[in-house]
Structure formats: C-alpha cells, structure tokens
Amino acid sequence: MTQTDPKTLRIAVAQLNPTVGDVAGNLALAREARRDAAREDADLLMLTELFISGYPPEDLVLKPSFLKACLKAVETLAAETADGGPGVLIGFPRQGEAGRHNSVALLDAGKIIAIRDKIDLPNYGEFDEKRVFTEGSISGPYNFRGVRIGVPICEEIWNDMGVCETLAESGAEILLVPNGSPYYRGKLDVRYQVALRQVIESGLPLIFANQLGGQDELVFDGASFAFNADKSLAFQLSQFETAFVVTDWRREEGGWRCQPGPMVRIPEKEEADYHACLLGFRDYVNKNGFKSVVLGLSGGIDSAVCAAIAVDALGEERVRTIMLPYRYTSEDSFKDAADCARALGCRYDIVPISEPVEGFLASLSDMFEGTDQGITEENLQSRTRGTILMAISNKFGSMVVTTGNKSEMSVGYATLYGDMNGGFNPIKDLYKMQVYALAEWRNEHLPAGALGPSGEVIPKNIISKAPSAELRPDQKDQDSLPPYPVLDDILECLVEMEMGTEDIVARGHDVATVHRIEHLLYLAEYKRRQSAPGVKITKKNFGRDRRYPITNRFRDR
C-alpha cells in the first residue's frame, strides 16, 4: 500500500508473550515480530496493550526510571521504522503533563506519529488501573498511510462510553483494539459479544488483538480475532499459544473488509481450563527463573493433577515428587502415588515423617499434658511435611508447588505453614469437582504443547477413592465437610454469585449446612491472605477478584 493508493492494507497481528518489567526483552519481541511482518510485506504491525512494559505493570509505573525506560524503547523502535518497512502500533505506559497514562503509540517513518491515552480505566476485579493511571482525553482517528485508524484501548469497547462511535463519527475506517484481557471459562464468547456490539454501533470492522501469557495469578489467553462490518468473523487465532498472522484488507464500496484468515479451533470447558493452568504455571516458573519444582505426592487427586500439570508444563526432568508418609498413610496411597509418578516419568522419593513428628510431640509433651489429642496433632503432620518440602526447596533451588483446591481454600480445610507452603498453586481457583473433571480429561487427552506423556497419567484409583487427608485413622474429607458436589454448589453461590443464604437454601440445601459453610468461608479469610498465588480460572478468584476483610462479623441470617 502507498499513501496515494490506499485500496489495500496488510495488517500483521502479533499475539505474543511479553514479561512484565522486561523492557529490553519485550522490545526484542516487538523487533522480531516487525521483521516477520516485513518479510510478509505488511504495512502495519499491531501489538497488544502495554506491550513494552508487560501487562499489568501495577506499581512499576510509579517508578520514573521505569517509565523512562519504556519511552526510550518505544522511541528506539520508532526510529527503526525509518527503513520504510511496517509501521507499528504498540502499547506502553508514559508520563504525560497531566499524569501517567496507559497509552498506545503509532510508529512510522522513523518517529512516533501519534499517541492515544486510554480514557476508560478499569477498576474492578483484577484491574486497578485508576490507582496508577490518569484518564486520557477523547481523540480522533489517526492517518496511517492514507487510512484513518481508530484505536480504542481494551476497556473502551467493554463499556458504553461511546469511544468507538466517536471515532466512527470522526472518520475512522478501521478499529484496531489492543487488549490485555485475562482468561476465565467462556471469556471468548463474552469478547465476541462486546466486539460485535461496537461493530454494530460504529458500522466499522474491528481487530481484537489480545495478549498471551501468565502474569502472577492472571492468564492472558490470546485468541485474537477480527469482525468485518457485516458482523462476519474474519479470522480467529489460537488460544493459549503465541500466534502471528498477516491480514489482507481491501477497500470496497462499503468500506474496508478483511479477507478470510485462519480459523483456529478454540478449546472449551475442561480443555480450556487445563490449558490455562498449564500456561499460567509454566510462565510463573520460567519467568521467575526457577529451574525445577518439587511437590508432595500424597496419592490424592489434588497432588496428582498438580504433578501432571507440572510435568506437562516443564517436562519430567524438572519435576520432583516426594511421598511423605506417616502411620496413617494407607497402602493405597503408597501405590497410587508411585503409580502416578511412574506414569508421568518424574522423579519420586519417599521421606518418612515419623521421627520429626514424634520429636515435635515429645518436645511439646509437658506443655500438652492433660489435653486431648486432636487437630493440633494432625496439623503437626502437615506442618512437618511443609517444612521438609521447604528444606528440599532451599537445598536444591526447586520451587514448592502448592496443591490445595478452591473448595478447601474456601472453608479453611488446609494447614497454614503446612500443606499451604509453596510458591505457586496451579489448581488454587478450581473447585474439587472441577479438579476431578480435569483429571478425567487429562487421562483421555494430551494437550497441545504439553511435555508430558500421553495416556492415563492419573491412576483410576486416585479418581475413584474417597478423598482423605489421612491425618487420623480412617479419616475421610466428608467427616468434616459436606459431599463435594454439595459443598461446591454452595460455595459457587456464595463466592461467584454473592447469593444470600436464603436463596441458596431455596436451591435445596440444608439451612444449617449453608450457614456453617458461610461461617467457614469468612473465618478462613486470614489463611487465604497468606496462601501462595495461583492461576485464575473462575470469574471470581480469591485475592484479585474477591477482597473481603479478615476481621468481619457479618453473617447472613
């Protein structure tokens, strides 16, 4: 395309995995994508929201030196566009006269030809942009080589602020939307609806370019796409993996139209959740520089699924599993843990905990004299296991993987400084029944890009047997908790939907059980505040999305 012949336009969309704070690394990714775009004779390379800093940068943007580094990187990339190759649309944080902004720069002909500051700053759930950024002001489309491009930034298409309509009324011909939209199950359908509403209201075609990769608890799943003005889907990129496509646009009688591009199948339900856990875990371990991981493999479902995710993410040689038996550990658990490690191909060691547990009990015997044995003694077993795992971590530099599910974390069925020890939890935001569903799915499928083996990697007995913490004779989880299908439904009502207890009882649940679970949910807040981060899978995870006070006397009666 030339300035005098804007009848065609080639836009490269790069769905990449930047790292927060790695300005030089992110600049290198942008340069490589621009080289790819140049080889394909693209006119413009489109990158995602705050690409040069990584998203979300959070309080990093409060550091003037960080903002200067980001601006220098963008200016460096802008200078390189003097070679006559593709222009670049790239997100970065910048210091303006009115404050700090979440911005997008359009680079061409060796300079920054336009800057757009985000107006609608999200401040809910996982987003805290109003805390660190200042709202921008309305601006019209930008002339890029004879084509008027409108650039709404992420949240600006999610709400009815009229940004897209304003751009259309100001002469925009195509909407290019850089995004940092994190995953939860079914999110792509929501994005489709959001984008289509803007296409209908503006009458313009739209590219939705989304970031990829794990950033602490968040997983950005990519799945970038475009809609033509007639609401037809022009292309759909892959989910949970990097992607690059050059799209061909032609000016027709009714405006610009994207020619058909790739249509990649999008995972659903358990497949999507597993991929999210995989990507989030892999990026957390790799981006934080851990060479290997270690986890306690108890013979239960949670640790087995975590072991499978770890091997799929990192490869068997980077995963070490430890069985930590005590007198209550069953023969089934010994066999199931060994079978699981063997199926996954990872290292498996046995470290008995009898001597240290008995040592603790002996040291405390005088103080505990005259008291009954109970939860305190049970928790000593868990805390001994946690201490041993942390010692292995310290000695060999392996990150401890935490293995508790969302059902247990909700009601406090976990031991601080025991089984809650660790650096990251891949199943933290999965309820118990979802963990079972993931196990069944993984036994039947080898995820794309997984480094683990195919076939049954989680023994059937682990899935079929009654779950137990094995901290006392013949213990079962249901001795202390309702059956997990019941518990999970009550918790989803309380956590995800914020339902009142009367409405939950109306679904058929016992009133005393509902009140008890609500009480336990509030009571365990102090434990969750001290828990390891974990992949966000649901619409409302603990930490970023659900922020209840620890000191809280409210009960819904």
KOLBAGU-258827 format. One record per residue (C-alpha): y, z, x; residue number from 1. Coordinates in steps of 0.5 Angstrom, whole numbers, plus 500, padded with zeros to 3 digits. Layout:
BEGIN
PT    y    z    x  seq
PT    Y    Z    X  NUM
...
This chain:
BEGIN
PT    y    z    x  seq
PT  500  500  500    1
PT  507  499  502    2
PT  514  501  500    3
PT  515  494  497    4
PT  508  493  494    5
PT  506  500  490    6
PT  501  497  486    7
PT  495  500  489    8
PT  495  507  492    9
PT  489  510  496   10
PT  489  518  496   11
PT  484  522  500   12
PT  482  529  497   13
PT  479  534  502   14
PT  475  539  500   15
PT  475  544  506   16
PT  473  551  508   17
PT  479  554  512   18
PT  479  561  514   19
PT  485  566  513   20
PT  489  567  519   21
PT  486  562  523   22
PT  492  557  523   23
PT  490  553  529   24
PT  483  552  526   25
PT  486  550  519   26
PT  491  545  523   27
PT  485  543  527   28
PT  481  542  520   29
PT  487  538  517   30
PT  488  533  523   31
PT  480  532  523   32
PT  481  530  515   33
PT  487  526  517   34
PT  483  522  522   35
PT  478  521  517   36
PT  483  519  512   37
PT  486  514  517   38
PT  479  511  518   39
PT  479  509  511   40
PT  486  506  510   41
PT  488  512  506   42
PT  495  512  504   43
PT  496  520  503   44
PT  491  526  505   45
PT  491  531  499   46
PT  489  538  502   47
PT  489  545  498   48
PT  493  551  496   49
PT  496  555  502   50
PT  491  551  506   51
PT  494  552  513   52
PT  494  560  512   53
PT  488  560  508   54
PT  488  563  501   55
PT  489  568  499   56
PT  493  571  505   57
PT  495  577  502   58
PT  500  582  506   59
PT  499  577  512   60
PT  505  573  509   61
PT  509  580  510   62
PT  509  578  518   63
PT  515  574  520   64
PT  511  572  526   65
PT  505  569  521   66
PT  510  565  517   67
PT  513  562  523   68
PT  506  560  526   69
PT  504  557  519   70
PT  511  553  519   71
PT  510  551  526   72
PT  503  548  525   73
PT  506  544  519   74
PT  512  541  523   75
PT  507  539  528   76
PT  502  536  523   77
PT  509  532  520   78
PT  511  530  527   79
PT  504  526  528   80
PT  505  522  521   81
PT  510  518  525   82
PT  504  514  527   83
PT  504  510  521   84
PT  498  513  518   85
PT  496  517  512   86
PT  502  522  509   87
PT  499  529  508   88
PT  500  534  502   89
PT  499  541  505   90
PT  500  548  502   91
PT  503  553  507   92
PT  507  560  506   93
PT  514  559  508   94
PT  520  564  509   95
PT  526  561  505   96
PT  533  563  503   97
PT  531  567  497   98
PT  525  570  500   99
PT  517  568  501  100
PT  514  562  498  101
PT  507  559  496  102
PT  509  552  498  103
PT  507  545  499  104
PT  510  540  504  105
PT  509  533  503  106
PT  509  530  510  107
PT  510  522  512  108
PT  514  518  517  109
PT  514  524  522  110
PT  517  529  518  111
PT  517  534  512  112
PT  520  529  507  113
PT  519  534  501  114
PT  517  542  500  115
PT  515  544  493  116
PT  515  552  492  117
PT  511  555  487  118
PT  514  558  480  119
PT  508  561  476  120
PT  506  566  481  121
PT  499  569  478  122
PT  499  577  478  123
PT  492  579  474  124
PT  485  580  476  125
PT  484  578  483  126
PT  491  575  484  127
PT  497  579  487  128
PT  502  573  488  129
PT  508  577  485  130
PT  507  582  490  131
PT  508  578  496  132
PT  512  571  494  133
PT  518  570  491  134
PT  518  565  485  135
PT  521  558  486  136
PT  525  553  482  137
PT  524  547  478  138
PT  524  541  482  139
PT  522  533  480  140
PT  517  529  483  141
PT  517  526  490  142
PT  518  519  492  143
PT  512  517  497  144
PT  512  510  499  145
PT  514  508  492  146
PT  510  512  488  147
PT  513  518  484  148
PT  508  524  485  149
PT  509  531  481  150
PT  506  537  485  151
PT  504  543  480  152
PT  501  548  484  153
PT  495  551  481  154
PT  497  557  476  155
PT  503  552  474  156
PT  497  548  470  157
PT  494  554  467  158
PT  500  557  463  159
PT  505  553  458  160
PT  511  553  463  161
PT  512  546  462  162
PT  512  544  469  163
PT  507  538  468  164
PT  512  536  462  165
PT  518  537  466  166
PT  515  533  472  167
PT  513  527  467  168
PT  520  527  464  169
PT  523  527  471  170
PT  519  520  472  171
PT  513  523  475  172
PT  507  518  475  173
PT  501  522  478  174
PT  500  529  478  175
PT  497  532  485  176
PT  495  539  484  177
PT  493  543  490  178
PT  489  549  488  179
PT  486  556  490  180
PT  481  557  484  181
PT  475  562  485  182
PT  469  562  482  183
PT  466  565  476  184
PT  460  563  472  185
PT  462  557  467  186
PT  469  556  471  187
PT  469  549  472  188
PT  469  548  464  189
PT  475  552  464  190
PT  478  548  469  191
PT  477  542  465  192
PT  480  544  459  193
PT  486  547  463  194
PT  487  540  466  195
PT  486  536  460  196
PT  491  540  456  197
PT  496  538  462  198
PT  494  530  462  199
PT  495  530  454  200
PT  501  534  454  201
PT  504  530  460  202
PT  501  523  459  203
PT  499  523  466  204
PT  493  522  471  205
PT  491  528  475  206
PT  488  530  481  207
PT  485  537  481  208
PT  483  539  489  209
PT  480  546  490  210
PT  479  550  496  211
PT  472  551  498  212
PT  469  558  502  213
PT  468  565  502  214
PT  474  570  503  215
PT  472  577  502  216
PT  470  578  495  217
PT  472  571  493  218
PT  468  565  493  219
PT  472  558  492  220
PT  467  553  490  221
PT  471  547  491  222
PT  468  542  485  223
PT  475  538  485  224
PT  476  532  480  225
PT  481  528  477  226
PT  482  525  470  227
PT  485  519  468  228
PT  491  519  463  229
PT  486  517  458  230
PT  482  523  459  231
PT  476  520  462  232
PT  473  523  468  233
PT  475  519  475  234
PT  471  523  480  235
PT  467  530  481  236
PT  466  532  488  237
PT  460  537  489  238
PT  461  545  488  239
PT  459  550  494  240
PT  460  545  500  241
PT  465  541  503  242
PT  467  534  501  243
PT  471  528  502  244
PT  473  522  498  245
PT  478  517  498  246
PT  480  515  491  247
PT  483  508  489  248
PT  489  508  485  249
PT  492  502  481  250
PT  498  501  477  251
PT  496  498  471  252
PT  500  496  464  253
PT  500  504  462  254
PT  501  507  469  255
PT  496  509  475  256
PT  489  509  474  257
PT  484  512  479  258
PT  478  507  480  259
PT  471  510  479  260
PT  469  515  484  261
PT  463  520  486  262
PT  460  524  480  263
PT  456  529  483  264
PT  452  534  479  265
PT  454  541  478  266
PT  450  547  479  267
PT  449  551  472  268
PT  447  559  471  269
PT  443  562  476  270
PT  443  556  481  271
PT  451  556  481  272
PT  451  564  482  273
PT  445  563  487  274
PT  450  558  491  275
PT  456  563  490  276
PT  452  569  493  277
PT  450  564  499  278
PT  457  561  501  279
PT  460  568  500  280
PT  455  572  504  281
PT  455  566  510  282
PT  462  566  510  283
PT  463  573  510  284
PT  458  574  516  285
PT  460  568  520  286
PT  468  568  519  287
PT  468  576  521  288
PT  464  574  528  289
PT  457  578  526  290
PT  451  574  530  291
PT  446  578  526  292
PT  445  582  520  293
PT  440  588  518  294
PT  438  591  511  295
PT  433  596  509  296
PT  427  592  505  297
PT  424  597  500  298
PT  419  593  497  299
PT  424  593  491  300
PT  427  587  487  301
PT  435  588  490  302
PT  433  588  497  303
PT  428  582  496  304
PT  434  578  493  305
PT  439  580  499  306
PT  434  578  504  307
PT  432  572  501  308
PT  440  570  501  309
PT  441  573  508  310
PT  435  568  510  311
PT  438  562  506  312
PT  445  563  509  313
PT  444  565  516  314
PT  436  563  518  315
PT  431  567  519  316
PT  432  569  527  317
PT  439  572  525  318
PT  436  577  519  319
PT  432  583  521  320
PT  429  587  515  321
PT  427  595  516  322
PT  422  599  512  323
PT  424  606  512  324
PT  418  610  508  325
PT  418  617  506  326
PT  412  621  503  327
PT  414  618  496  328
PT  413  610  498  329
PT  408  607  495  330
PT  402  603  498  331
PT  405  597  493  332
PT  412  598  496  333
PT  409  597  503  334
PT  405  591  501  335
PT  411  588  497  336
PT  416  589  503  337
PT  411  586  508  338
PT  409  580  504  339
PT  417  579  502  340
PT  419  579  510  341
PT  413  574  512  342
PT  414  569  506  343
PT  422  569  509  344
PT  419  569  516  345
PT  424  574  518  346
PT  423  580  523  347
PT  420  586  520  348
PT  420  593  523  349
PT  417  600  520  350
PT  421  606  522  351
PT  419  612  518  352
PT  424  617  516  353
PT  419  624  515  354
PT  422  627  521  355
PT  429  626  521  356
PT  429  628  513  357
PT  425  634  515  358
PT  429  636  520  359
PT  435  636  515  360
PT  432  640  510  361
PT  430  645  516  362
PT  437  646  518  363
PT  439  647  511  364
PT  433  652  509  365
PT  437  658  510  366
PT  443  655  506  367
PT  439  652  501  368
PT  434  658  500  369
PT  433  661  493  370
PT  436  654  490  371
PT  431  649  486  372
PT  430  642  490  373
PT  433  636  486  374
PT  438  631  487  375
PT  441  634  494  376
PT  434  633  497  377
PT  433  626  494  378
PT  439  624  497  379
PT  438  626  504  380
PT  432  621  504  381
PT  437  615  502  382
PT  442  618  507  383
PT  437  618  513  384
PT  436  611  511  385
PT  443  609  511  386
PT  444  613  518  387
PT  438  609  521  388
PT  441  603  519  389
PT  448  604  521  390
PT  445  606  528  391
PT  441  600  529  392
PT  447  596  527  393
PT  451  600  532  394
PT  446  599  538  395
PT  445  591  536  396
PT  451  589  533  397
PT  448  587  527  398
PT  452  588  520  399
PT  448  592  515  400
PT  447  589  508  401
PT  448  593  502  402
PT  443  592  497  403
PT  446  595  490  404
PT  447  591  484  405
PT  452  592  479  406
PT  448  596  474  407
PT  447  601  479  408
PT  454  601  482  409
PT  457  602  474  410
PT  453  608  473  411
PT  453  611  480  412
PT  446  610  481  413
PT  447  610  488  414
PT  448  614  494  415
PT  454  615  498  416
PT  453  614  505  417
PT  446  612  504  418
PT  444  606  500  419
PT  451  604  499  420
PT  452  604  507  421
PT  454  597  510  422
PT  459  591  511  423
PT  457  587  505  424
PT  453  586  499  425
PT  451  579  496  426
PT  449  582  489  427
PT  454  587  488  428
PT  457  583  482  429
PT  450  582  479  430
PT  447  586  473  431
PT  440  588  474  432
PT  437  583  469  433
PT  441  577  473  434
PT  438  579  480  435
PT  431  578  476  436
PT  433  572  474  437
PT  436  570  481  438
PT  429  572  484  439
PT  425  567  479  440
PT  430  561  480  441
PT  429  562  488  442
PT  422  562  487  443
PT  422  555  484  444
PT  428  552  488  445
PT  430  551  495  446
PT  438  551  495  447
PT  441  545  498  448
PT  443  547  505  449
PT  439  553  505  450
PT  436  555  512  451
PT  430  559  509  452
PT  423  556  507  453
PT  421  553  500  454
PT  416  556  495  455
PT  415  563  493  456
PT  419  568  498  457
PT  420  574  493  458
PT  413  576  491  459
PT  411  576  484  460
PT  409  584  484  461
PT  416  585  486  462
PT  419  582  480  463
PT  414  585  475  464
PT  413  592  477  465
PT  417  597  474  466
PT  424  599  479  467
PT  424  605  482  468
PT  428  609  488  469
PT  422  612  490  470
PT  425  619  492  471
PT  420  623  488  472
PT  413  623  485  473
PT  412  617  480  474
PT  420  616  479  475
PT  422  610  475  476
PT  429  608  474  477
PT  428  609  467  478
PT  427  616  468  479
PT  435  617  469  480
PT  437  610  465  481
PT  436  606  459  482
PT  432  600  460  483
PT  436  595  464  484
PT  437  590  458  485
PT  440  595  454  486
PT  444  598  460  487
PT  446  591  462  488
PT  449  589  455  489
PT  452  596  454  490
PT  456  595  461  491
PT  458  588  460  492
PT  461  590  453  493
PT  465  596  457  494
PT  466  592  463  495
PT  467  585  462  496
PT  470  585  455  497
PT  473  592  455  498
PT  470  593  448  499
PT  471  600  444  500
PT  465  605  444  501
PT  464  604  436  502
PT  464  596  437  503
PT  458  597  442  504
PT  454  602  437  505
PT  455  596  432  506
PT  451  592  436  507
PT  445  596  435  508
PT  446  601  441  509
PT  445  609  440  510
PT  451  612  440  511
PT  449  618  445  512
PT  447  613  450  513
PT  453  609  449  514
PT  458  615  450  515
PT  453  617  456  516
PT  454  610  460  517
PT  461  610  458  518
PT  462  617  462  519
PT  458  615  468  520
PT  462  609  468  521
PT  468  613  469  522
PT  465  618  473  523
PT  463  613  479  524
PT  469  610  480  525
PT  470  614  486  526
PT  464  612  489  527
PT  466  604  488  528
PT  472  605  491  529
PT  468  607  498  530
PT  463  601  497  531
PT  462  595  501  532
PT  465  589  499  533
PT  461  584  495  534
PT  461  577  492  535
PT  465  576  486  536
PT  460  573  480  537
PT  463  575  474  538
PT  470  574  470  539
PT  471  582  472  540
PT  468  585  478  541
PT  470  592  481  542
PT  475  592  486  543
PT  480  586  485  544
PT  479  585  477  545
PT  477  592  475  546
PT  482  597  477  547
PT  481  604  474  548
PT  484  610  476  549
PT  479  615  479  550
PT  482  621  476  551
PT  481  619  469  552
PT  479  624  463  553
PT  480  618  457  554
PT  473  618  453  555
PT  473  613  447  556
PT  470  618  442  557
